[in-house]
Amino acid sequence: MSLLPSIKDPTPANARKAGTEDKPLALHVAGLTKRFAGVTANDGVDFDLEVGEIHCLFGENGAGKSTLSSCIFGFCTPDAGQIIVRGQPVEMHSPRDAIKLGIGMVHQHFVLVPEFTVLENIIVGTQKSGWRLDDRAARQKLNSLCEAYGIEIDLDAYVWQLAVGRQQWVEILKALYLDVQILILDEPTAVLTPDESARLFAIMRKMCANGMSIILITHKVAEVMQSNRVTVLRKGKTVATVQTRDTSPEELARLMVGREVSFSVNKSTIAPGDTVLEVSGLGARGYWNEAVLNQVSLSIARHEILGIAGVAGNGQKELFEVLSGVRWAREGTIRLNGEDVSRLTPRAMMDRGVGHIPDDRFREGLVGPFSIAENLILGWQRNAKYRSGLFLDRTKIAALSKTMMARYQIAARDDEVPVENLSGGNAQKVILAREFLHSSGLLLANQPTRGLDIGVIEYVYAQLLQKREEGFAILLASEELSDLFNLADRIAVMFKGEIVGVVDPKTTTVEEVGMMMAGRRMEAGR
């Protein structure tokens, strides 16, 4: 199987015609260098953005994409180099300077006020004078923009009422309202269904047809291939800029990581073993007593990966919290190897061999200031095998960490490096190493490839499939459908805290799963 999802692109090939050399430049970056505490994040980067093109920034974690976009949007001031906007050299010291120049940015983590309406979020801070908001003129302009671009959204809805995918349109609308001419999109489809992603790209192409220029930051190769040009960064430097029509996913992956990357996933056929986890009628409440899980039932056997598909915010996180003991279920039962573990603590679940890869590696999976060695035994520091009397056995821990760093290819100077200084990929490998070392039968993997580049995704796939071979039962949640179609033996789709269907990835399409993610239930027997 392939690392690439089989998403159909409805746009004709001629609508994605690449940019040409005679197009005027919206933006020119020459020799841009930016250092942080002695670390060179961008090293003499050159980058051109043509008027009316979608230009993708592509690279590994830590390659310098975010730093470059931060310099273009005024978050950071370059140490060297030049930024030229529409032929004029500029200096930016804040995002306000960038916005004045017609540069906008939609962040991966939205910058919205939940208690404000859509209209208020868009216009607050944009008026130049007056103590009252002129919402009548703003509403008229926004209605015209929605009609022009085919965006359907209630301007009077509070942001907290919107699904996370709908919040994306608020950010897009804000950029259009500000009349930006250059738009930076950072992982714009991370919270969208396949249908919503296709709609977004259709709107992006319409923006470009109207004279806007878009910088797209994404690690999804299927989306990279819908751009006009791609600039590949590696270790802070520009490796190449290519016309997308003249390249391939394999070539881009090679440019990105500096080696050949396999896009095929070799998953062996293994008959499931005994049932490891059985969940029946699970229900849970959120922090405001709202229902976050409703009658969730599932089972996983040894040698099996059960995938959980769904747009973020539909109960996946809460399900993993309940199964790991972090959150108590209000109703239903959880059985692990036949034992009722519905009310056990996280410590008790760990002692029963349950491993947990959380969806936020730095906030929930690691302690940033702690070293690699300390994070490798995190949660197990009181275990006798890591102690010498009342104290930690530093010699034994150092030997373990050296072995694990080699086995899991954790790139760092030594095991004393704080994990907060690691790239996302290496930080994720620390979590994998710890959870694989201490778990023995059930692995809860929530978004294990989130924010990772192709090379690390390839590695994570191999590790999960190896655990499947060894007899682990794995619950795998991912917003990347390619993860689930490549790895899962069955896929359960969650919508508003419920499982709306369980399907076989070999007989189901990405489009069908996408419709289920939007709330459509599958017929019985699928």
C-alpha positions in Angstrom: 0.0 0.0 0.0 1.0 3.6 -0.4 1.7 6.4 2.1 -0.4 8.6 -0.2 -4.2 8.7 0.3 -6.3 8.0 -2.8 -8.2 11.2 -2.7 -9.7 12.1 -6.0 -8.9 15.7 -7.1 -12.0 17.0 -9.0 -10.1 19.9 -10.5 -9.1 19.5 -14.2 -5.4 19.3 -14.8 -5.4 22.5 -16.8 -6.8 24.4 -13.7 -3.6 23.6 -11.9 -1.2 24.9 -14.5 2.1 25.8 -13.0 3.5 29.3 -12.8 5.7 30.7 -15.6 8.9 32.7 -15.4 7.3 35.8 -17.0 4.8 36.2 -14.2 5.4 39.2 -11.9 6.6 38.5 -8.4 4.4 39.1 -5.4 7.3 38.4 -3.0 11.0 37.9 -3.3 13.2 36.6 -0.4 16.9 36.8 -0.9 19.6 35.3 1.3 17.4 35.2 4.4 19.2 34.1 7.5 17.7 33.7 11.0 19.5 32.4 14.1 18.1 31.5 17.6 20.5 31.1 20.5 23.3 30.0 18.2 21.1 27.7 16.1 20.7 28.7 12.4 17.0 28.1 11.5 17.3 29.7 8.1 20.6 29.8 6.3 20.7 32.1 3.2 17.2 31.1 2.0 16.0 32.3 -1.4 12.3 32.2 -2.2 10.1 33.7 -4.9 6.3 33.9 -4.9 4.6 34.7 -8.2 1.4 36.6 -8.5 -1.6 34.2 -8.7 0.2 31.0 -7.7 0.0 28.4 -4.9 3.6 27.9 -3.8 4.3 25.1 -1.3 7.0 25.2 1.3 8.0 21.6 1.9 10.5 20.1 4.3 11.2 18.0 7.4 10.4 19.0 10.9 13.0 21.7 11.8 13.8 22.4 8.2 13.0 26.1 8.6 9.6 26.4 7.1 8.0 28.0 10.1 10.9 30.4 10.7 10.7 31.6 7.0 7.0 32.1 7.2 7.4 33.9 10.5 9.9 36.3 9.0 7.6 36.9 6.0 4.7 37.7 8.4 6.7 39.9 10.7 6.8 37.6 13.7 10.6 37.4 13.4 13.2 39.9 12.1 15.8 38.3 9.8 19.5 38.6 10.9 20.5 38.9 7.2 18.9 38.9 3.8 16.1 40.9 2.2 12.4 40.7 1.8 10.9 42.4 -1.2 7.1 42.8 -1.6 5.8 43.7 -5.0 9.2 45.1 -6.0 9.8 47.2 -2.9 12.4 46.2 -0.1 10.6 46.1 3.2 11.4 45.7 6.9 8.7 44.2 9.2 8.8 44.3 12.9 5.4 42.9 13.7 2.4 41.2 12.0 0.8 44.6 11.9 3.5 45.7 9.5 2.9 42.6 7.3 -0.9 43.2 7.3 -0.4 46.8 6.1 1.6 45.3 3.2 -1.2 43.0 2.3 0.3 39.8 3.9 -2.0 37.6 5.9 -1.5 34.3 7.7 -3.9 31.5 8.8 -2.2 29.7 11.6 -2.4 25.9 12.2 -3.8 26.8 15.7 -6.5 29.3 15.1 -6.3 32.8 16.6 -10.0 33.3 17.4 -12.0 34.4 20.4 -14.6 31.6 21.2 -17.0 34.0 23.0 -17.2 36.3 20.0 -19.3 35.8 17.0 -17.9 35.1 13.5 -18.5 38.7 12.5 -16.9 40.1 15.7 -13.8 37.9 15.3 -13.3 39.1 11.8 -13.7 42.9 12.3 -12.4 43.4 15.8 -9.1 45.3 15.5 -9.5 46.1 11.8 -11.3 49.5 12.0 -9.0 52.5 11.9 -11.2 55.0 13.8 -14.4 55.3 15.8 -15.4 53.8 19.1 -18.3 51.7 17.6 -17.9 48.8 15.3 -19.4 49.5 11.9 -20.9 46.0 11.6 -23.4 47.0 8.8 -20.7 47.7 6.2 -18.6 44.8 7.4 -21.6 42.4 7.2 -22.3 43.6 3.6 -18.7 43.1 2.5 -18.5 39.6 4.2 -21.8 38.5 2.6 -20.4 39.5 -0.8 -17.2 37.6 -0.1 -19.1 34.5 1.0 -21.2 34.6 -2.2 -18.2 35.1 -4.4 -16.2 32.2 -2.9 -19.1 29.9 -2.1 -18.5 30.0 1.7 -21.6 29.2 3.8 -21.3 30.4 7.4 -23.5 32.1 9.9 -21.9 35.5 10.7 -23.8 35.7 14.0 -22.8 32.3 15.3 -20.4 32.2 18.2 -17.1 30.6 17.4 -17.4 28.2 20.2 -20.6 26.8 18.5 -18.7 26.0 15.3 -17.1 22.7 14.5 -13.3 23.0 14.3 -13.5 22.6 10.5 -15.9 25.6 10.2 -13.6 27.7 12.3 -11.1 27.4 9.5 -13.4 29.3 7.2 -13.6 32.1 9.7 -9.8 32.5 9.4 -10.0 32.4 5.6 -12.8 35.0 5.6 -10.8 37.3 7.8 -7.9 37.2 5.3 -10.3 38.0 2.5 -11.9 40.8 4.5 -8.5 42.4 5.0 -7.9 42.3 1.3 -4.6 40.5 1.6 -2.7 39.9 -1.5 -0.3 37.3 -0.1 -1.7 34.6 2.2 0.3 32.1 4.2 -1.6 28.9 5.1 0.0 26.7 7.7 -1.3 23.1 7.6 -4.7 24.3 6.5 -6.4 20.9 6.1 -5.3 19.4 9.5 -8.9 19.7 10.8 -10.9 19.2 7.6 -12.6 16.2 6.1 -11.6 15.1 2.5 -14.6 16.9 1.1 -13.8 20.1 3.0 -10.2 19.9 1.9 -11.3 19.6 -1.7 -13.5 22.7 -1.2 -10.6 24.6 0.4 -8.3 24.0 -2.6 -11.1 25.0 -5.0 -11.4 28.3 -3.1 -7.6 28.7 -3.0 -7.5 28.4 -6.8 -10.3 31.0 -7.1 -8.3 33.3 -4.9 -5.3 32.9 -7.1 -7.4 33.5 -10.2 -8.4 36.8 -8.6 -4.8 37.9 -8.2 -3.9 36.6 -4.7 -0.7 34.6 -4.1 -0.6 31.7 -1.6 2.2 30.2 0.4 1.1 26.7 1.5 2.9 24.9 4.3 1.9 21.2 4.4 3.4 17.8 5.0 0.7 16.0 3.0 2.2 15.1 -0.3 -1.2 14.8 -2.0 -1.7 18.5 -1.2 1.8 19.5 -2.2 1.0 18.0 -5.7 -1.9 20.5 -6.1 0.4 23.5 -5.9 2.0 25.3 -8.8 5.5 25.2 -7.5 7.3 23.7 -4.5 10.3 25.0 -2.6 12.1 22.3 -0.6 14.0 23.2 2.5 16.4 21.0 4.3 18.4 21.9 7.5 17.5 25.6 7.0 18.7 25.9 3.4 16.9 26.0 0.1 17.4 22.6 -1.7 15.4 23.2 -4.8 12.4 25.0 -6.3 10.5 22.9 -8.9 7.4 23.1 -11.0 5.0 20.7 -9.4 3.9 19.4 -12.8 7.5 18.3 -13.5 8.1 16.4 -10.3 6.7 13.5 -8.4 6.0 12.6 -4.7 9.0 10.3 -4.7 11.3 13.0 -6.0 10.1 15.6 -3.5 10.5 13.1 -0.7 14.1 12.4 -1.8 14.8 16.1 -1.9 13.3 16.7 1.5 15.1 14.0 3.5 18.2 13.5 1.3 17.5 9.8 0.7 15.1 7.5 -1.0 11.8 7.1 0.8 9.5 4.1 0.3 5.9 5.0 -0.3 4.8 1.4 -0.1 3.6 -0.1 3.2 4.0 -3.9 3.5 1.4 -5.1 5.9 1.3 -8.8 6.4 -2.0 -10.8 6.6 -2.4 -12.0 10.1 -5.4 -13.7 11.7 -6.6 -11.8 14.8 -5.9 -13.5 18.1 -7.8 -13.4 21.4 -9.7 -10.2 22.3 -7.6 -7.8 24.3 -9.8 -4.8 24.7 -13.6 -4.8 24.8 -15.6 -1.6 25.3 -19.4 -1.6 25.7 -21.8 1.3 25.9 -19.1 3.8 27.0 -20.3 7.3 27.9 -18.4 10.3 29.2 -19.0 14.0 30.0 -16.8 17.0 29.3 -15.6 19.8 31.6 -19.0 21.6 31.2 -21.0 18.4 31.7 -21.6 18.1 28.0 -21.7 14.6 26.5 -18.4 13.9 24.8 -18.8 10.1 24.4 -22.2 8.4 23.7 -22.7 4.6 23.7 -19.2 3.8 22.3 -18.7 0.1 21.8 -15.6 -1.5 20.2 -13.2 -4.4 20.5 -9.6 -5.1 19.5 -7.8 -8.4 19.3 -4.2 -9.4 19.3 -2.4 -8.8 15.9 -5.0 -6.2 15.0 -5.0 -2.4 14.5 -8.4 -0.7 14.9 -8.4 2.7 13.4 -10.4 5.7 14.6 -11.3 8.2 12.0 -12.9 11.6 12.6 -12.4 15.3 12.5 -10.7 16.7 15.6 -13.1 17.4 18.4 -15.5 14.5 17.9 -14.6 12.5 21.0 -11.3 10.8 20.0 -9.3 12.5 22.7 -11.8 11.8 25.4 -12.0 8.1 24.3 -8.3 7.7 24.7 -8.4 9.5 28.1 -11.1 7.1 29.4 -9.2 4.0 28.1 -5.9 5.2 29.7 -7.6 6.0 33.0 -7.2 9.7 32.8 -10.9 10.4 32.6 -13.6 8.3 34.2 -16.5 6.9 32.2 -20.0 7.9 33.3 -21.4 4.7 31.9 -20.4 1.5 30.2 -17.7 -1.0 30.8 -14.0 -1.5 29.7 -12.6 -5.0 29.8 -8.9 -5.7 29.3 -8.1 -9.3 28.8 -11.4 -10.1 30.4 -10.9 -8.0 33.5 -13.2 -5.0 34.2 -10.9 -2.0 34.3 -13.5 0.7 34.0 -12.5 2.5 37.2 -8.8 1.9 37.2 -6.2 4.8 37.5 -3.6 5.5 34.8 -1.0 3.9 37.1 -3.0 0.7 37.3 -3.5 0.7 33.5 0.2 1.1 32.9 0.9 -1.8 35.3 -1.4 -3.9 33.1 0.7 -3.3 30.1 -1.2 -0.5 28.4 1.0 1.9 26.4 -0.3 5.4 25.5 1.0 7.7 22.8 -0.9 11.0 23.4 -2.0 13.4 20.6 0.1 16.3 21.9 3.6 15.0 22.4 5.1 18.0 24.2 2.2 18.9 26.4 1.1 15.4 27.4 3.7 12.9 26.4 7.0 14.5 27.6 8.4 16.9 30.2 10.2 19.5 28.1 13.0 20.5 30.5 13.7 16.8 31.4 16.5 15.0 29.5 15.9 12.2 27.0 17.1 9.7 29.6 14.6 11.0 32.2 11.7 11.0 29.7 12.5 7.4 28.7 11.6 6.3 32.3 8.9 8.9 32.9 6.1 7.2 34.8 8.4 4.3 35.8 10.9 6.2 37.9 9.7 4.4 41.0 10.2 1.0 39.5 12.9 -1.1 41.2 14.8 -1.8 38.0 15.6 1.9 37.7 16.6 2.5 41.3 19.4 1.8 43.7 17.9 2.0 47.1 16.1 5.4 47.5 17.8 6.9 44.5 17.7 6.5 40.7 20.4 4.2 39.3 21.9 6.7 36.9 24.4 4.2 35.5 21.6 1.7 34.6 19.4 4.5 33.1 22.3 5.8 31.0 22.9 2.4 29.6 19.2 2.0 28.8 18.9 5.4 27.1 22.0 4.7 25.0 20.5 1.5 23.8 17.1 3.1 23.1 18.6 6.1 21.3 20.4 3.7 18.9 17.4 1.4 18.5 14.9 4.1 17.8 17.3 6.4 15.8 16.9 9.4 18.2 19.2 12.1 16.8 20.7 14.1 19.6 24.1 14.9 21.0 23.6 12.6 24.0 20.9 11.4 26.4 21.2 14.6 28.6 19.7 16.8 25.9 16.3 18.3 27.1 13.5 16.9 24.9 12.2 20.5 24.4 15.3 21.0 22.2 14.4 18.0 19.9 12.6 18.2 16.6 9.0 16.9 16.6 10.2 13.6 14.9 12.9 12.9 17.5 10.6 13.8 20.4 8.0 11.4 19.0 10.6 8.7 18.9 11.3 9.2 22.6 7.7 8.5 23.3 7.6 5.5 21.1 10.7 4.1 22.7 9.3 4.5 26.3 5.8 3.2 25.5 7.0 0.2 23.5 9.5 -0.6 26.2 7.0 -0.7 29.0 3.8 -1.9 27.4 3.0 -5.5 26.8 -0.4 -6.0 25.1 -2.4 -2.9 24.3 -1.2 0.2 22.7 -3.3 3.4 22.5 -1.8 5.5 19.7 -3.6 8.9 19.3 -2.4 10.9 16.3 1.1 9.3 16.2 2.1 11.0 12.9 0.7 14.4 13.6 3.0 17.1 12.3 5.7 14.7 11.2 7.4 14.6 7.8 7.4 11.7 5.4 10.6 10.2 6.6 9.5 10.0 10.2 6.0 8.8 9.2 7.6 5.9 7.3 9.5 5.0 10.5 6.4 5.2 12.8 4.5 3.0 10.3 7.2 0.4 10.5 7.2 0.4 14.3 3.4 0.1 14.7 3.3 -2.8 12.2 6.1 -4.5 14.0 4.1 -4.3 17.3 1.1 -5.7 15.4 3.3 -8.6 14.3 4.4 -9.2 17.9 0.8 -9.6 19.0 -0.2 -6.2 20.3 -3.7 -4.9 20.0 -3.5 -1.3 18.7 -6.1 1.4 18.8 -4.9 4.0 16.3 -6.6 7.4 16.0 -5.6 9.7 13.1 -6.9 12.6 11.2 -4.8 11.5 8.3 -6.9 9.0 6.4 -3.7 7.7 4.7 -2.5 6.5 8.1 -5.7 4.5 8.7 -5.9 3.0 5.2 -2.3 2.0 5.3 -2.3 0.5 8.8 -5.7 -0.4 10.1 -7.4 -3.8 9.8 -10.8 -2.1 10.5 -11.7 1.6 10.7 -14.3 3.0 13.2 -15.6 6.5 12.4 -16.5 8.9 15.1 -18.9 11.8 14.9 -20.1 13.9 17.8 -18.9 11.3 20.3 -20.5 8.3 18.6 -19.2 5.6 16.4 -21.3 6.0 13.2 -19.9 2.9 11.5 -17.0 0.4 11.3 -15.6 -0.4 7.8 -13.0 -2.6 6.1 -10.4 -0.3 4.5 -9.9 -2.9 1.7 -13.5 -2.5 0.6 -14.2 1.2 1.5 -13.1 4.4 -0.2 -11.6 7.5 1.3 -14.6 9.4 0.0 -17.0 7.1 1.9 -15.1 7.5 5.1 -15.0 11.2 4.6 -18.8 11.3 4.3 -19.1 9.3 7.6 -16.8 11.8 9.3 -19.4 14.4 8.4 -22.1 12.3 10.2 -23.4 9.9 7.6 -24.0 6.4 9.0 -23.0 3.3 7.1 -25.5 0.6 6.4 -25.4 -2.4 8.7 -22.9 -5.0 7.6 -20.4 -2.6 6.0 
